[in-house]
Amino acid sequence: MARVDKRVGRNFGFGRQLSYAGPQALKDLFGDGHFATVKAHSDRWQAFVKWCRSKEGPGLNDARQIDREILMRYAFHMREQFNQGNVSIATAQNRLSSVNRTMAALRGDQYVKIPSPSKALGLQRSSVRSDAPQGQDRVQVRLIAQALSDRQQERVSAILLLARETGMRLREAILADLPRLQREAQGLGKINIQDGTKGGRSGASAPRWIKVTDQVRGALDRAREALPKGSRNLLAPNESYKNFLQAVVRPARDILHQHGLKGFHELRAAYACERYEQLTGIPAPVNGGRGHREDRELDQHARQQISHELGHNRIDVVSAYIGGRR
């Protein structure tokens, strides 16, 4: 669709739909080349458009109405997505950068943008962990779990233990089919994490088996005790995932912080470090181990296994949990 006039009219002349206008402006900016770049920016722009149309978003469909305040609201939304374990730091920053690029293509100037995606998110992007994760000490984790239970936060207590003992993301722990997992634990000695996973990685095409230990059994038992009546997961039958996060999980984060735990994602890293030591017999690099230097083949095998158990397709992501190879 050709523009009506140079940046005149709805979406600066690039079309009536925000979802269409962004990619058209990018194609206009990059000309006939850079297809992969245009595709990447366009895909991330669609995530922004989806947010704009959501209840949390501003409910608009015209780029002329987008100002810096709206962009900063989106940045806050992306930070929430990171805190909930739904996206990585890289994904969050890439989405904000693509919104900046697409807005510049639509407007023809740099006046409306997120000044610094990294500062707006309040996150430092790094693909390699340098600090030992919190939550490795099970005594600390049990104390936090008990503190949560003492404040009638039984479900969050269960989430905490599931994350530590199975490496589940926050969303995965909340949506886990607990009766199925207990049947698998009892009958197979392993469980398949399938509910609430990222990127459609579920079903027989993407099995994610975790070996059952006494600690895993204990976490599953605690979760079943916290199971709302009539539900198979930690959400009540009449409760939405979004409302549960806002009304239950968010207030409980203060208890985590009081006991020296930054968030649930730290527990995934603690799980990964423990698995590395179990698989190699050597502490994870972030804990001072040197297995990545002494036996690179063993290190590679452990990283592949941990990548699978955490639900990632790329082995390099494991460095964000256990440390690098150098």
Order of alpha helices (4+ residues) and beta strands (2+ residues): alpha-alpha-alpha-alpha-alpha-alpha-alpha-alpha-alpha-beta-beta-alpha-alpha-alpha-alpha-alpha-alpha-alpha
